[in-house]
Amino acid sequence: MKYAIYTLKFLTPVHFGNSANGGSLEKTSLICGADTYFSALCWEASLFSDELVEQLVEKFNSGKLSISSLFPFCIRNTDFEFYLPKPFLQAEIAREQIQPFSVMKEDMIKLKQMKKTSFIRASKMKDFMTAVNHKQFFDINEPLFAYKETNTKVNTRLTESMPYFINTYHFVDNAGLYFVVAFEDEEDLSMLDKLIKSLGYSGIGGKHSSGYGKYEFAGDEFTIYDEEDGIYEDAIALIRALKVKGRFQLNIAPVAPLAKDVTDIKFGFYKLTKRSGFVYADKYDNYVKKNNIYMIAEGSCFLKQIQGNMIEEQIEGVSHKIYRNGLGMFVGLNYE
């Protein structure tokens, strides 16, 4: 497989629903799941033709195309720093003897920082894994990617106008979201590239009809890495991790596992995430709620890659099929 990295700079606020906390407009996530972005790509493809949607789904189902979830990046000193979800691995910090109170206090602050952080730089992931394996502290230096803002809206469709609130993220000037595309044929990447560009004008995430989620490319449109090379340290580390088997396999896209994978899953470190959302129903000329499903969340770790699948649904009132991308994507993790 070859790999391309897309970096997105957002021109407007974004709202990515957080189904784990009820999925209300007051809850939002910093990252956009691969399943959410894939659904948006399918919607964009449907504006061109139904055949393009079927072609897109077939390429993903056959493994000729795959995408990761959208994770944060930042630019520091002209260097792109790519961040991965922190692995769901826990380790108690080893203390060989009783320490002075000042040292214990400092240790507790570091431990809280390790637990609180959500992302690890791709080039620092091996150091993090080594620290966890040896029950040591790992210095966290996570930058500010975005700040949260609450917007007040008024629902005028009711008999009595009622206010409601939407939580959004505003990315700072030197930050945004990136994702990885794995592909075999550059013609397939070209097809996907056109949809990615077009989607930037439409917007992604919740309330994109109100102007949220619009983006453009940060720097170059994308960079293809077919070897372990590149000008950015994190890009090299990321592509290398995608190619190696590793001691653990870290999923960087939601996975809807097959029944035969349950045995392998129970020996891993994982969390489940509820995936929901809305889809336009032609019959009712309105949006209806999609069925809730549960997938393995990004950041889960397994001894081997878990085979996911593309879930296909037919919802009453919706004239087209609904595709939920649970195929996943994995990077290998090693430690010393």
Secondary structure, 3 states (H helix, E strand, C coil): CEEEEEEEEECCCECEECHHHCCCCCCEECCECHHHHHHHHHHHHHCCCHHHHHHHHHHHHCCCEEECCEEEEEEECCEEEEEEECCCCCCCCCCCCCCCHHHHHHHHHHHHHHHHCCEEEHHHHHHHHHHHHCCCCCCCCCCCCEEEEEEEEEECCCCCCEEEEEEEEEECCCEEEEEEEEECCHHHHHHHHHHHHHHHHHCCCCCHHHCCCCEEEEEEEEEEECCCCCCCHHHHHHHHHHHCCCCEEEECCCECECHHHHHHHCCCECCEEEECCEEEECCCCEEEECCCEEEECCCCEECCCCCEEEEEECCCCCCCCEEEEEECCEEEECCC
